[in-house]
Amino acid sequence: MIAIRIAALLLLSFSGLTACVSRSEANRQSAEQHEAQQSRLDIKPGDARLVVQTGHAGGIGAVTFSPDGKIMASGGFDGTIKLWDPATGEQLRSLEGHVNRISSVAFSHDGKVIASGSWDHTIMLWDASTGKQLRAFAGHVGPVTSVAISPDGKVIASGSMDGGIKLWNAATGRQLRAIVPGPRIWAPYESQPTNINLVAFVPDGKVLASGGTASEITLWDVATGKKLRIAGEGPVGSFTFKPDGEVMASAPDDAISPDGKLIAGTSYDDALKRWTIKLFESASNTPLRSLQSDNDSLNPIAFSADGKLVAGVNGENNIALWDVASGKQLQSFYGYTEEITLAGFSPNGKMIGTLSGNDAFKVWDVATNTKLRSLEPDTDNRITSFAFSPDSKIIASTSIEGGIKLWDAASGKQFRAFPGGISALALAFSPDGKVIGSVAGMGGNKIELWDTATGRQLRSLDAYAYDFAFSADGKLIASGSGSEDGGGIVLWDALTGKKLWSREDHASFVNSVAFSPDGKVVASGSADDTIKLWSVANGKLLRSIFVSRKGLVNCIAFSPDGKTIVSGSYRDSMARLWDVATGRLLGSLAGHTGKVNSVAFSPDGEVVISGSGDGTIRLWRSADNKPLATLIKLYEDEWVVVTPDGLFDASPGGEDFLHFVVNTSERDYETIELNQFKSRYYEPGLLRKLLSGEPVRKVD
């Protein structure tokens, strides 16, 4: 079974509309208007770029506006920066390159460049018009919490949780100086220097101001790096300056308008029983008005450059926009988070199963991408894992309260239930379908084996496993286990439960195990950044593959011919192909922005499938490592499949999340309704064609 675990899929709908209605419906233009628009802009189809409005797959750590107020940028926990049109709420572009959450985003003074700081310890510069990554800066040993661009655009400043403040040459990426060096090694759970929450250039660009969780506002000479003076008390979350460089206003956790006259802060309203944004006059601390939200959380907050708008994270991953003068909410970027924890193809390739934390388990038809049925427990006992039987006729599931249930895949009816009291981390059928195995308990406890026909427990393996796998003949079971101090692999006799051999050669958890198709080799993937290949016959270590310095191995799988292994990594969001005989890297599959949770080959070995915490499933051609398509499950039963050159297939409701964006001479981003170019890019049955090798048309 091809199994893909994916997490944290963010979907967007908008205020005032039902969730299934497009956010573009309120802004939809008539066909005549679009024809006039195309004529005015002289847009050619090849100039249009398809955008799937997914939003962030997780929380939002930063929000800011371009100097002209025409673009809003948000940095997400999914490692991406999203650009939005504040007037319409339409997503314009996604900037992808970081491999951890974004904590700070800043525009240059001319709006042409974007700087981002991330928990991956790096700073990146982006072309705001094209989305191209210009360069990356590495030097901090802790998460980068704040970035700023000098008024002339020549210097980048960064502050970090490691307590360091650094200046960089924007053109070359070279570090100019470390104003505060910071430690050589960052130990997040030990006593640390003051975290730097904020860095900002004063208007003339000659002075840098910094503030932290337990420090004052400090002014530094940019040219020399010398400390000039203390300009205000801490802790500091925001500040703004007069033209002469004097601090106009500061606040510990709040946002300050560019002119320094207003402070916006979050406050819980006892009468409304919700969080609101309170606006105050900074000079007198006089309250002006409250900006109300439908959600419980409101953070972070940002003013537009002209001070007329306030943006806040309205809930974990939604953005709201208010008019400062009236307090009216102008735009709501409602996010619908549906955490998909497991997805998998049936062995016959005709069905896909998806499981989410907020939904029932659903079965989809691959040929038509329509939902066949939902499998729902008879109580609120949420399903936590599932597996297809080898003949694709049975689906096994386990639930939060434990036990295993069997479902008829054709009808969706439950026909058998096994006892049990602990939910399973992993679930699999033996190759002949006669036995079901499960890893029971959080943290990985015993492997329990059950008779599929009767529900009788056959035996229990005291494995303390995180993952397990049956050999192709069903006679053996491999399990992976461990801790932060070391991990290992154990081979078991599936018929007797006898331990055949064990090896403790990994330096950390073993997250994934897999047998080669011929049953001669078993592979283990570990959090120690390695894949190890073992002889099934005697447990001899055949080869150790070092993945990368940030290659914490989350999942592995053999190709059908056994010549290649695909691995998915946690830290660097990368899938990789390896030659089994030599251990040589065959190719890197780059594109995910979140941890790769699962990888698999198609039955013919021609396609690699990877599922990620960024909320996407990606298909790759194994022969040349080229991306084939990205699959995105949208709200409820809606879905989109998109290829790199813009071909797409989507459910009718899924089309509401699609639009085109073009760059024109008049503005960097112009949004175009989907229907204008749909006939050129729409490819019905796209997923089926890609998986079966059927030809799809080329886009000129």
N, C-alpha and C positions, 0 to 999 in steps of 0.2 A: 504494500500500500504506500502510495506517495503521500506523506503527511507533511503538512506545513503549518507551523504555529505562528500566528501573527498577533500582535497586541496593539492596543491603543489606536483605533481607526477613527479619526475625527471627521465628521460630516457636518456640512453647514446648511441651515435653513435660515429664514430671516423673520424679524419681528412683524407681527400683524398678519402673518400668513399661517396656514396649517403646515405641519412639517413636511407633508408630501408635495406641497406647492412650491414651484421654483421661486428663488429669491429674485430672479430677473423678471418675473411676471409683472410686477408693479412698474418696471422700467422698460417693458417691451415696446419696441417701436413698430410701426406699421411697415408693410412691405414697400410702400412708396417712399417712406422716409429712409429706409435702408438703401434703396436704389439711388436716392439722391446723395446719401452719405458715400456710397461707393464711387459715384461720379465725382463728388467733391474731392475725395481723398485719392482717387485713381488707384484703388487697391487691387492688386493682382492676387489670385488665390494662393500662390506660392509665398506671398508675403505674410499670410495669416498664420498665427501660432495658436494651436488648440490649448485651452486651459481647462483643467478639471478642478472645479472649486471644492477642494477637500478641506482647506484650512489646515490647522496644525493637528498632528496625531499626538495630542497630549497638552499639557499646560502651556501657558505663555509667560515668558520671563521678562519681556521688554516690549515697549510700544513707543514709537516716535513718529514725527511728521517731517516731511521735506520742507526746506525753507519757504517754498511757494505754497505749501499746504495742499498740493495736488496729489501727493502720494503719502500713504501711511504705511509704515513698516512695522512688522511684529516679529519678535524672535521667540521661537518655541522650544519646549523641552525635547522636541523631536530633532533638534539640531538644524532646523531650517529657518530661513528668513522669508516671510511672505510679504509681498507688496500689494497694497490695496488701493482702490479708488475710494476716497472718503465720501464722495458725493453719491456713489451708486452702491457701494458695498461689494463691488466685484473684485475678485482676486486677479491681479495682473501678472504676477510672476512668482516663482519659488526659487530662492537662492540656496543651493545645496553644496556642502563641502565640509562643514563641521561634523564631528561624530559624537557630540554630546550637547547638552542643553545650551541655549543661547541666553546670556544674562544681560547683554548690553548691545544696543544698535544706535549708530549715529550717522547723520548725513554730513557731507562737507558743506561749506557755506554756499557753494554754487549749486548744490543738489545733485552733482554729477557722480559722486562717489559715496559709497556706503561702507562704514567700518562696523565690524561685529566682533564681540568678545564672547568666549565660550568656556564652558567647564572642561573642554578638552585641552585647556591651557594655551590656546592659540588665539591670535587676532587675524582676521581676514579682511581684505579690501575687495570691493565689488564695483563693477560698472553699473550704475543705477539704471541706465537705459537698456543695456543688453543682458544684464544679469551675469556677465562673465566675471569669474574670479580673477582679480588682477595679481594678487600676491598674498602670501601668508607669513605671519611673524610668529616665531617660536622662541621662547626664552623664559617664560614664567614656569614655575614648578607647581603652581596651584591654579585653580579656576580663575579665569579672567572675568572680573565683575563689572568693569567700566572701561569704555573707550571714548576717545574724543579726537577730533581732527582740528588742527590749527586753522585760523581764519584764512591763511594763504594756501592751505591744503598740503603743505610740505612736510608736516610733522604729525605723527600719530602718538597719542599718549594712552597708556594703559595702566589700570590698577588691578590688583589681584587679591584673592584670599590669602595668598602667601605673604601679604604685607608689602610687596614690592610695587614700585612705580617706575615705569620705563618709558623712554622716548625713542621713537623709531623714524627712520627716513622713509617717507611714504613712497618715494620713487624706486628705491632699491630694496627695501625691507630690512636694511641693516640697522642694528641697534645703535643709537647715537649715544645714549648714556642711561644708566640706572640711577635715577634720583634717589630712590630707596632700593638698595640691591635685593632685599628679600633673602630667604634662606636658600641653601643649595638643594635641600630636600624638604618637601612639604609633607608633614605628618598631620593629617586632618583631625585625628582624634587626640592629639597632644596639645600642650599649650603653644599658642601661635602668636606672632606679632599681630598688630591691629589689622583687621580686614579693611581693605580700601574699597569703600562703597562707590565712590564717585571721583572722577577726574574731569576737569573742564578748563579750557583756555579762557583767560580774560579777553575782552574785545580786541586789544592790540596784538594778541598772540605772543607777547613777550613773557608772560607770566602764566604758570599753571597752578591751579588750585586743586587741592585734594581733601577728601574727608572720609572718615571711616566710622566703624561701629563704636569705637571708644576713643576717637581722636578729634582734635579741633580742625577747623578749616585752616589749612596750611598753604601758604603761597611760596612758589618755587621759581627761581630764575631759569627760564627755558634754555638760554644760551650756555649757562655754566652748571646748572643743576643744583645751585646753592639754595639753601633755605633762606627766604627773605624775612618772613614774620608769620605770626599767628593772627588770623583775621577774624576768627569767630569761634564760639564754643561748639563742642560736639555732644553727642554723636550727630553725624550729618548724613542726610539722605538726599538733599537737594539744596541748591543755592543759585543765585543769579547776581549779576554784576552791573554796576553803573559803567558808563562809557570810559571813565577814568580808571577803572579797575577795582574800585572799592566794592566790597560786598554790599549788595542792595538788600538782600533778604536770604535767610536760610531756614531750613526746617529739618527735623530729624528723620521723618518718614514720609513727608508730604511732597507735593509738587508745587513749584512756584511759577507764576506766569512770567513770560520773558521781560515784561516791564517792571517786575518786582512788586506789583500792586496787589496781587491776589495769591492766596495760598489755597490749594485744594487738598483735602485730607479725607480719609475714610473714617466713618463713624457709624456705630450701631444705633438705629433709631428704635427706642423701646415701644413707641406707639405703633410704628409700622411693622415691627418685628423683622427688620431686615437691615442690611448694611446700606448706607448711602454715602455719597460724596458731598462734603460740606465745603462751601466756598466762604473764605474770610478775607477781609481787608487786612493786608499784612501789617500796615502801620499801626492800626488800632485793635487788631484782632476781632473786629466786629463781624459777626456772622451775616452773610448776605442771603444765601439760599441753599437748598439741598437739591442734589441731583439724584433722583430715585432710580432704582434698578429692580428687576424682577429676581435677581440672584442674590445669594448670600455673601458672595465674596467680591471685593472691588480693589484690585491691586494688580499691577502698578498703574500709575496715573501719569499722563503726559499732556501738556498744553501744546497747541499748534503754535507755529512761529509768530502769528499775529495775535495770539492770546484769545481768539474768538471761540475755539473749540477745546474740549477736554475729552480725552480717550481713556478708558479704563478697561481692565480685564474683568468682564462681567460674568463671574463664574470661572471655573477652572480654565476653560479654553475658549471663551467667547469674548468678543470685543464690543463695547458700546461707545457711542459718540454722542456728546451733548453740546448744545449751544450755551456758551457761558452767560450771555446776556439774559436769556429767557429761562434757562434751566431745562429747556425742552430736549428730550432725547430725539436725536435726528436719525440715527442709524443703529441697528442692532445686527451684529454678525453672530447669529445664534449658532452654536456648535452642538452637534449631537454626537457624543462620544459613545461608540459601541466597540467595546474591547473584544476583538476576536481572538480567542485563545487557541483555537485549533481549526485547521481546515485540511481536508484530505480528499484525494481521488479514490474512487472505488477501484479494485483490481482490474475490472473490465473496462475502466476508463470512461464509463458512460455517466457517472454521477460524481458530484462534488459535495462533500459534507462541510458545513460551517457551524462553528459553535462560538457563542459570545456570552459575556457575563450578563448582558441585559436581555438576551433573547433566548428562545428555544433553539434546540438543535434543528438545523434545516438541511434538506437534501435538494440539490439542484441538478437539472439536466444539462450536461455539457453541450449537447448539440444545439439546444435552443436558449440556454442560460435562463430558463424559467424555473421557478421554485416548484418542485414536485410535491413536497409536504413538509410539515413541521412535526418533530417528535417531542412531545411534551410529557413530563412526568405527571403522575396523577396527584401530586401535591406541589408545594412550593419548593421541593427538593431539587435545586438547580443542577443540571447536568454539568460535569466537569471534564469528561474525556470520552472519546468514542473510538471505535475501530470497525472497519468493514471486514466481513469474513472473506476468505480467499475466492469463493464463488460469487461474491457480491450480493448474496441473497439475504444476509443477516447483518444487522448493525448491533454492536454491543456498546453499552454506555455505562458509565459510573457517575455517581452523584455526590453532592457535598456531604450527605449523611452516610455515604457508603453503600455497598452492594453493587451488583452488576445486573443490568436489565438487557434483554435481547428483544430486538424489534425486527419485524418483517420489512425488508427494504422496499418491497413493492407496494405494500398497503400502509405502512407506517404504524401498524398495530403491535403493541407489546405482547409477547407470548410467553415469556419466561422471566423470572426474577431470581437472582442468587442472593443469599444472605451476605451480610458484611456490615462493619461499623465504621470503616475508615475510607475516606475518598481516595481514589487512585491517582497517582502522578502519571502513570503510563499504562496503556492497555493495548494488547495485541493478541491476534489469533495465531495458533501454530499453523504451519504451511498446509496441513491437511484439514484445518478448520475444526478438529475434534477437541482442541484444548484452547482455553482462553487464559492468558497470563495477565497479571496486574501487579504494579508496584503500589503497595498500600501505605498511605500515611504521608503527611508532610515531612520533608527532610529525607524521605526515602527509607522505607522500612523493608519488610519482607516481600519477596516475590511469591504470590499465591497463584496456584494453577488449578483450573476448574474444568470439569467435564462439560463440554458445550451442550450435549444432549440431555443431561440430567440435572445440571447445576450442582453436582456433588464436588466438594473440594478434594482434589487429588493429593496435593502435597503443598508444603510451604518451604521456601528456601530462605534461610536466615542470611540474607545478602546485604542488608542495609544499602539498597541500590537507589540510584538516581535515574538509571535507564537500563533497559534490558533488550535482548534480541534473540529470536529463535534462529537456529541454523536452517539452511534450505531444506534439509531432510527432517527437521523437527526433533532430532535426537539430542541436540545440545542447546544450552542457553548460556549466553554471555551477559554478565552484569557489570556495571560500572559504579563505583562508589568513591568515598573519600571525604576529605576535609580541606581546610586551608593549608594544613601542614603536609598533606600528601594524599594521593589517590591511587586506586588500583583497579584491576580487572580480574574477574573470577569466571572460570568455565565450569559449568554444571552439567551433569547427566540429567536430561529432562525427564527420563522415565523413572529414575530412582531418587532423584534429588541429591545425589552424591556430588560433592565438590571434587572436581578432577584436578584443577590447579589454580593457583592465584598468583598474581604479580603486583607488587607495590612500587612500581618504578616511576610513577607520575609524582610531581611535586605539589599537586593540588587536585581538586575535584575532577573526577571523570564524568563529564556531562553527557557523553553519547558513545554508544558502541554499535558496531555493525559487522556482520559476517560477509565475506566475499561470496559470490554466487556459487563457487565450487566447494565452499565449506572448508577450504584449507587455511584461510587467513581470517583473523578477527582483528578489527581496528578499534582503537580507543581514542577519543578526542577529549582534551583536558583543558581546564582553566590555566594550566601552566604554559599555554601557548604551543603545545605540541600535539601531534598525532603519532601514535605508535602502532606498528603492525606486528602481530604476534602469530607464531605457528600454532594452529589449533591442536596439532598432534602432541606437542611437548611444551608449549608455553614459551618457547624461545623467542626473544626479541629479534625480529627480522630487520626492522628499520625504524628510526625515529625521525620525524619530519618537524622541523621548527617552522611554524607558520609565520609569525612576525612578532615584533616586540609588543605590539598591542593586539595580538591575534588570539586572545582567549577563545578557545574552540568551544562553540555552543552545540554544534551538530555536525554529523558526518554521514555520508552514504556512498556505497559502491555503485559504479555503473553496471548495467546488466552483463557486460562481458568481463567484469572484474578487473579491467586494466586501469581504471581511473577512480579516484576518490574525490568527492566534492566536500568541502568543509565550509561552515558558516561561523563567523566570529562575532563575539559580543562587543568588543571595544571599538574596533575600527570599521564595523558595519560592512564587512567585505565577505563575499563568497569566493572560494578559490578552487581550482582544479589541479590535481596532483597525479603524477605518473606513479602507479603502484610499484612497478619494477625498479625504478631508480630514485623515487622520492622527489623528482624534479617538478618544479612549479610549471604547469602548462598554461595557466591563465588566471587572471584576476577579474572577477565580476563585480565591477564598481557601479554603484547607483543607489543602493539603499542609504538612508540617513539614520537608521536605527539599527539596533542589534539584529543580527540574522538568527532567527529562532529555529529554522528548519530548512533543510535542503533535500532534494531528491532528483533522480533522473526519471525521464519518461520511460515506458517499457521498452522502446526501441533504442534508448540511449542518446537520441539526437537532441533532446531538450533537457536543460537543467531548470528546475523550479526552485525559487528561494522565497521564503516568507520572513517578514521583518517586523520589528517593533515600530517601524514608521507607518504601519498600516497598509502596506502594499504587498502583493505577490508579484514577483517578476519572473519572466521566462527568458532563458538565454539559449543560444545555439551552441551546443557543446563543441562542435568542430572548430569554431573560430572565436568563441567567447562573445559573440555579438548579441546585444539585447534584442529580443523579439517583441515583447509586449509587457505592459504593466496592467495588472488586474486590481480594481478597486471596488469593494463592496460598499455601496452607499446606503442611504437611509432605508431601513426595513428590507424590502425585496428588490431594491434598485441596485444597479451595477454598471460599470464602465470598463471596457477594455481598450487600451490605447497603445499604438506602436510608436517607435521613435520618430517616424516620418509623418505622424499625425493621423494615420488611419484609425478609425474608432468603430466600436459597436457598443450599444448601450440599450438598456431597457427604456421604455417611454418616459418613465419618471426620472431615470438617470440622465436623460438629455437635458433636464432642467438645471443640471450642475455643470453644463458645458457652455463655453463661449469662446470666441476667437479674440485675440489681441494682436494689434499691429503697431509698429513704430512708424510715425509719420513725421513730415517736416514741421507740422504744426505743434505736435506734442509727442513725448516719448511713448505714451501708451494710449491707444484708442481701442475701445472694446466694441466687438461686432457680434451681433446675434448669431447663434449657431446655424439657423436655417439659411443664412446667406451663402455659406460654403459647404453645407451638409452633403449635398450631392457629390461633391468632389472627394470627401474624406470618409464618408460613411461606408462601412464594409460589413454587411450582415453576416452572421456566423463566423466572425473573425477568430474567436478563440478556438472553435472547432477546426477551422482551416489551419491555424498555426500548429495545433497539436497533432493533426493528422498528416501534415505535410502538403495539404492542398495549396495551390498557388493563390496568392492575393495580388491584387493590382498594385502597380507602382504609382507613386505620386511624383509627377514631373517636377 
